[in-house]
Amino acid sequence: MSTEALHPAARETLLSALDRGWADPLRLHGAGREARLLLDNAREVVAALLGSRPDEVSFTSSGTAAVHLGVLGLLLGRRRVSPRLVHTAVEHSAVLSAGAWWARHFSGTADGVPVDAQGHVRLDALDDALAQGAGVAAVQVANPEVGTLQPWPEVARTAARHDVPVFADACAAAGRVDLPDGWAAAAASAHKWGGPAGVGVLLVRKGARWRAPFPTDDRTDARVAGFENVPAALAAAAALQAVVAERTVVAARQHALVDRLRAALHAVQDVDVVGDPAARLPHVLTFSCLYVDGESLVTELDRRGFAVASGSACTASSLEPSHVLAAMGALTHGNVRVSLTRDTTEADVDRLVATLPDVLAQLRP
């Protein structure tokens, strides 16, 4: 699954904040002042955990909304320098759709940079692309579909050499790994770390040339329009705090479980495991199976109690072939994406490994 169940810390905080943080944080009455204090507290917690300043944090309606604001805001701020967006070929559809919107409404361009077989951006190609001129580079921290971590120190140095700001899509990585340095704007999504759905985080570095790409209003945050969902923001911060506190233990267990699953899958006939085996998110694994389609695999595994996904991480409901796997040169059909939760056990992994050969034998004829 691409989301995490609501963390107990988030649930407890949300229920409490619904009674305390319902008022408009712009108002000067007592309830409004309390709501503002809660919102400021959420912003401070998230900033500390994601390596930014409180005034660099904005809460949005989703991770996708944060991506759109981050990418388009940087492009608009740099429009006179260059209207060109350079992005990796494996970016989430939110980045790709922002690039298409930019091209349609601002006559800009959006160009993809190839990746290697494990999903890492090719640094030589990135260097060449930025040398030709660019307003913004978009490079994800980690791929949500195959788990591969991008070589961010090298990415940041390459972009700095060409004086191009970088947008970092950290939706899959925030809470799982430390965010890298070197980005001008970044985005995260609370439901990925066990916060409530409908809460995104936009980070814009102080001094970044960022301009609001959509109409705003007179709310407390000039980057985001609309009434803030204070209880949800506070719950998202509480979940992130809890997840980061337990990250070392949970990540070690998940890494071991994914290694166990990866090793077992190598023994299954006509199954190809994709993504970097080491430099990756701790909880994600994708594999492709020959002679079977992804929809049938998902349906049959779901019938047997496994909630997995197929297709691109951003278009799985339509079961479109994965643009990520295509860019990596991997098999784009018959793929399964497994995301471990914090409660996944060795028994769960072993049961999946034991079940998969029977499912493939049933479906392949």
C-alpha positions as CSV (number, residue, x, y, z in Angstrom):
1,M,0.0,0.0,0.0
2,S,1.1,3.6,-0.7
3,T,-0.2,4.9,2.7
4,E,0.3,4.0,6.3
5,A,-2.5,3.5,8.8
6,L,-3.1,6.3,11.2
7,H,-0.4,6.2,13.9
8,P,-1.7,6.0,17.5
9,A,0.1,9.2,18.3
10,A,-1.8,10.9,15.5
11,R,-5.1,9.5,16.5
12,E,-4.7,10.7,20.1
13,T,-3.6,14.1,19.1
14,L,-6.3,14.6,16.5
15,L,-9.1,13.7,18.9
16,S,-7.7,16.2,21.4
17,A,-7.1,18.9,18.8
18,L,-10.6,18.7,17.4
19,D,-11.8,20.2,20.7
20,R,-9.0,22.7,21.1
21,G,-8.0,23.7,17.6
22,W,-11.3,24.3,15.8
23,A,-11.2,28.1,15.7
24,D,-9.8,30.4,13.1
25,P,-6.1,31.0,14.0
26,L,-6.3,34.5,12.6
27,R,-8.8,35.7,15.2
28,L,-7.8,37.4,18.5
29,H,-10.3,35.8,20.8
30,G,-9.2,33.0,23.1
31,A,-10.2,30.1,20.9
32,G,-8.5,31.7,18.0
33,R,-5.3,32.3,19.9
34,E,-5.2,28.7,21.1
35,A,-5.7,27.5,17.5
36,R,-2.8,29.7,16.4
37,L,-0.6,28.3,19.2
38,L,-1.4,24.7,18.1
39,L,-0.7,25.6,14.4
40,D,2.6,27.2,15.3
41,N,3.5,24.2,17.4
42,A,2.8,21.9,14.5
43,R,5.0,24.0,12.2
44,E,7.9,24.1,14.7
45,V,7.8,20.3,15.2
46,V,7.7,19.5,11.5
47,A,10.5,22.1,10.8
48,A,12.8,20.5,13.4
49,L,12.2,17.0,12.1
50,L,12.6,17.8,8.4
51,G,15.6,20.1,8.8
52,S,14.1,23.4,8.1
53,R,12.9,26.6,9.8
54,P,9.4,27.1,11.1
55,D,8.8,30.0,8.7
56,E,9.8,27.7,5.8
57,V,6.9,25.3,6.6
58,S,3.5,25.5,5.0
59,F,0.6,23.0,5.4
60,T,-1.3,22.1,2.2
61,S,-4.3,20.0,1.4
62,S,-2.1,17.1,0.1
63,G,1.4,16.0,-0.9
64,T,0.4,16.6,-4.5
65,A,-0.7,20.1,-3.8
66,A,2.6,20.7,-2.1
67,V,4.5,19.4,-5.1
68,H,2.6,21.6,-7.5
69,L,3.2,24.7,-5.3
70,G,6.9,23.9,-4.9
71,V,7.6,23.2,-8.5
72,L,5.5,25.9,-10.1
73,G,6.5,28.5,-7.4
74,L,10.2,28.0,-8.2
75,L,9.6,28.1,-11.9
76,L,7.6,31.3,-11.6
77,G,10.3,32.9,-9.5
78,R,12.9,31.9,-12.1
79,R,10.9,32.6,-15.2
80,R,13.1,35.4,-16.4
81,V,16.2,33.2,-16.0
82,S,14.8,30.2,-17.9
83,P,11.3,28.8,-18.4
84,R,12.7,25.2,-18.5
85,L,12.0,22.5,-16.0
86,V,14.5,19.6,-15.9
87,H,13.3,16.5,-14.0
88,T,14.2,12.9,-13.7
89,A,12.3,10.4,-15.8
90,V,11.1,8.6,-12.7
91,E,9.4,11.6,-10.9
92,H,5.9,11.2,-9.5
93,S,3.1,12.2,-11.8
94,A,2.5,15.3,-9.6
95,V,5.8,16.6,-10.9
96,L,5.1,15.6,-14.5
97,S,1.6,17.1,-14.4
98,A,3.1,20.4,-13.0
99,G,5.6,20.4,-15.8
100,A,2.8,19.9,-18.4
101,W,0.7,22.6,-16.8
102,W,3.6,25.0,-16.8
103,A,4.2,24.3,-20.5
104,R,0.6,24.8,-21.4
105,H,0.0,28.0,-19.4
106,F,3.4,29.7,-19.4
107,S,4.9,28.4,-22.6
108,G,7.6,26.7,-20.7
109,T,9.2,23.4,-21.3
110,A,9.7,20.3,-19.2
111,D,12.5,17.8,-20.1
112,G,13.2,14.4,-18.5
113,V,16.6,13.1,-17.6
114,P,17.3,9.4,-18.0
115,V,18.0,7.0,-15.1
116,D,20.0,3.8,-14.8
117,A,18.6,0.3,-14.4
118,Q,18.2,0.7,-10.7
119,G,16.4,4.1,-11.0
120,H,19.3,6.5,-10.1
121,V,19.4,9.7,-12.2
122,R,22.3,9.6,-14.6
123,L,24.5,12.4,-13.3
124,D,26.2,13.0,-16.6
125,A,22.9,13.5,-18.3
126,L,21.7,15.8,-15.5
127,D,24.9,17.8,-15.9
128,D,24.4,18.1,-19.6
129,A,20.7,19.1,-19.3
130,L,21.5,21.8,-16.7
131,A,24.4,23.1,-18.8
132,Q,21.9,23.9,-21.6
133,G,20.0,26.2,-19.2
134,A,17.2,25.5,-16.7
135,G,15.0,27.4,-14.4
136,V,14.5,24.5,-11.9
137,A,15.6,20.9,-11.5
138,A,13.2,18.4,-9.9
139,V,14.8,15.4,-8.3
140,Q,13.0,13.2,-5.9
141,V,14.6,12.0,-2.7
142,A,13.4,8.5,-3.1
143,N,11.2,6.7,-5.6
144,P,7.9,5.7,-4.1
145,E,7.6,2.8,-6.5
146,V,10.9,1.0,-6.3
147,G,12.4,2.6,-3.2
148,T,15.6,3.7,-4.8
149,L,17.3,6.7,-3.1
150,Q,18.7,9.3,-5.4
151,P,22.4,10.3,-5.1
152,W,21.4,13.7,-3.6
153,P,24.9,15.0,-2.6
154,E,26.0,14.7,-6.2
155,V,22.7,16.0,-7.5
156,A,23.0,19.1,-5.2
157,R,26.6,19.7,-6.3
158,T,25.7,19.4,-10.0
159,A,22.8,21.8,-9.7
160,A,24.9,24.3,-7.7
161,R,27.6,24.2,-10.3
162,H,25.0,25.5,-12.8
163,D,23.3,27.8,-10.3
164,V,19.9,26.0,-10.7
165,P,17.6,25.6,-7.7
166,V,16.4,22.0,-7.0
167,F,12.9,20.9,-6.0
168,A,12.9,17.8,-3.9
169,D,9.9,15.5,-3.8
170,A,10.3,14.0,-0.3
171,C,6.7,12.5,-0.1
172,A,8.0,8.9,0.0
173,A,11.0,9.6,2.1
174,A,10.0,12.1,4.8
175,G,9.9,10.3,8.2
176,R,11.7,7.3,6.7
177,V,15.1,8.9,6.1
178,D,16.7,12.2,6.8
179,L,16.1,14.8,4.1
180,P,19.2,15.8,2.2
181,D,20.7,19.3,2.0
182,G,20.7,21.4,-1.2
183,W,17.1,21.9,-2.1
184,A,15.3,25.2,-2.6
185,A,11.8,23.8,-2.1
186,A,10.5,20.4,-1.0
187,A,7.2,18.5,-0.5
188,A,6.0,15.9,1.9
189,S,2.8,14.0,2.6
190,A,1.5,13.1,6.1
191,H,-0.4,10.0,5.2
192,K,2.9,8.4,4.1
193,W,4.2,8.4,7.7
194,G,0.9,7.6,9.5
195,G,-0.5,11.1,9.7
196,P,-4.0,11.9,8.6
197,A,-4.8,12.0,4.9
198,G,-5.3,15.4,3.4
199,V,-2.2,17.0,4.9
200,G,0.8,17.9,2.8
201,V,3.9,19.9,3.7
202,L,5.5,22.5,1.5
203,L,9.0,23.6,2.5
204,V,10.5,26.7,0.9
205,R,14.0,27.8,1.9
206,K,14.4,31.3,3.1
207,G,15.9,33.3,0.2
208,A,14.6,31.0,-2.5
209,R,13.2,32.7,-5.5
210,W,9.7,31.4,-5.1
211,R,6.5,33.1,-6.2
212,A,2.9,31.9,-5.5
213,P,1.7,30.3,-8.7
214,F,-2.0,30.4,-7.7
215,P,-4.2,33.1,-6.1
216,T,-3.7,33.5,-2.3
217,D,-5.6,35.3,0.4
218,D,-5.0,37.0,3.7
219,R,-4.4,33.9,5.8
220,T,-1.6,33.3,8.2
221,D,0.6,31.7,5.5
222,A,1.1,33.7,2.4
223,R,2.1,30.7,0.4
224,V,-1.1,28.7,0.9
225,A,-4.7,29.9,0.5
226,G,-7.6,28.8,2.7
227,F,-8.5,28.0,6.3
228,E,-5.9,25.9,8.0
229,N,-6.9,22.5,9.2
230,V,-5.2,22.9,12.6
231,P,-6.2,19.6,14.2
232,A,-5.0,17.6,11.1
233,A,-1.7,19.6,11.0
234,L,-1.0,19.0,14.7
235,A,-1.8,15.2,14.3
236,A,0.5,15.1,11.3
237,A,3.3,16.6,13.4
238,A,2.6,14.2,16.2
239,A,2.8,11.2,13.9
240,L,6.0,12.4,12.3
241,Q,7.6,12.9,15.7
242,A,6.6,9.4,16.8
243,V,7.8,7.8,13.5
244,V,11.2,9.6,13.7
245,A,11.6,8.6,17.3
246,E,11.1,4.9,16.4
247,R,12.7,5.0,13.0
248,T,16.0,3.3,13.8
249,V,14.3,0.2,15.2
250,V,11.5,0.1,12.6
251,A,13.8,0.7,9.6
252,A,16.2,-2.0,10.7
253,R,13.4,-4.5,10.9
254,Q,11.9,-3.5,7.6
255,H,15.3,-3.6,5.9
256,A,15.7,-7.1,7.1
257,L,12.2,-8.1,6.0
258,V,12.7,-6.7,2.5
259,D,16.1,-8.4,2.2
260,R,14.4,-11.7,3.2
261,L,11.7,-11.1,0.6
262,R,14.1,-10.1,-2.1
263,A,16.3,-13.2,-1.5
264,A,13.2,-15.5,-1.6
265,L,11.9,-13.9,-4.8
266,H,15.1,-14.5,-6.6
267,A,14.3,-18.2,-6.3
268,V,10.9,-17.9,-8.0
269,Q,10.9,-18.6,-11.7
270,D,10.6,-15.7,-14.1
271,V,10.4,-13.0,-11.4
272,D,12.6,-9.9,-11.6
273,V,13.2,-7.8,-8.5
274,V,13.9,-4.1,-9.4
275,G,15.4,-1.1,-7.6
276,D,18.6,-0.6,-5.7
277,P,19.1,-3.4,-3.2
278,A,21.0,-1.2,-0.7
279,A,20.4,2.5,-1.2
280,R,16.7,2.4,-0.8
281,L,13.8,3.1,1.4
282,P,13.5,0.5,4.1
283,H,9.9,-0.6,3.5
284,V,9.4,-0.8,-0.3
285,L,10.0,-3.6,-2.8
286,T,8.8,-4.0,-6.4
287,F,9.1,-7.1,-8.6
288,S,7.8,-8.0,-12.0
289,C,6.5,-11.4,-13.1
290,L,6.6,-12.7,-16.7
291,Y,3.5,-14.1,-18.4
292,V,0.9,-12.6,-16.0
293,D,-0.8,-9.1,-15.8
294,G,-0.6,-6.9,-12.8
295,E,-4.4,-6.6,-12.3
296,S,-4.8,-10.4,-12.0
297,L,-1.9,-10.5,-9.5
298,V,-3.3,-7.8,-7.4
299,T,-6.8,-9.3,-7.4
300,E,-5.7,-12.8,-6.5
301,L,-3.2,-11.7,-3.8
302,D,-5.9,-9.4,-2.3
303,R,-8.2,-12.4,-2.2
304,R,-5.6,-14.2,-0.2
305,G,-5.1,-11.4,2.2
306,F,-2.3,-9.3,0.8
307,A,-2.9,-5.6,0.0
308,V,-0.4,-4.9,-2.7
309,A,-0.3,-2.6,-5.8
310,S,0.5,-2.8,-9.4
311,G,1.2,-0.3,-12.2
312,S,2.8,3.1,-11.6
313,A,2.7,4.3,-8.0
314,C,0.7,7.4,-9.1
315,T,-1.7,5.7,-11.5
316,A,-2.2,2.3,-10.0
317,S,-6.0,2.6,-10.0
318,S,-6.0,2.9,-13.7
319,L,-3.4,0.1,-14.0
320,E,-1.4,2.1,-16.6
321,P,2.0,0.6,-17.3
322,S,4.6,2.1,-15.0
323,H,6.6,5.0,-16.5
324,V,9.1,4.4,-13.7
325,L,9.8,0.8,-14.7
326,A,9.8,1.8,-18.4
327,A,12.5,4.5,-17.7
328,M,14.6,1.9,-15.9
329,G,14.3,-0.6,-18.8
330,A,12.4,-3.1,-16.6
331,L,9.3,-5.2,-17.3
332,T,6.3,-2.9,-17.1
333,H,3.6,-5.5,-16.8
334,G,3.0,-8.1,-14.1
335,N,4.6,-5.9,-11.5
336,V,3.8,-5.9,-7.8
337,R,4.7,-3.2,-5.3
338,V,4.9,-4.3,-1.7
339,S,5.0,-1.7,1.1
340,L,5.6,-2.9,4.6
341,T,3.9,-1.3,7.5
342,R,5.4,-0.8,10.9
343,D,3.5,-3.9,12.0
344,T,4.6,-6.3,9.2
345,T,6.2,-9.5,10.6
346,E,8.5,-12.2,9.3
347,A,5.4,-14.5,9.2
348,D,3.6,-12.1,6.9
349,V,6.6,-12.0,4.5
350,D,7.0,-15.8,4.6
351,R,3.4,-16.3,3.9
352,L,3.6,-14.0,0.8
353,V,6.7,-15.9,-0.4
354,A,4.8,-19.2,0.0
355,T,1.7,-17.9,-1.7
356,L,3.2,-16.3,-4.7
357,P,4.3,-19.4,-6.6
358,D,0.8,-20.9,-6.3
359,V,-0.7,-17.7,-7.6
360,L,1.6,-17.5,-10.6
361,A,1.0,-21.2,-11.4
362,Q,-2.7,-20.5,-11.3
363,L,-2.6,-17.3,-13.5
364,R,0.1,-18.1,-16.0
365,P,-1.8,-20.8,-18.0
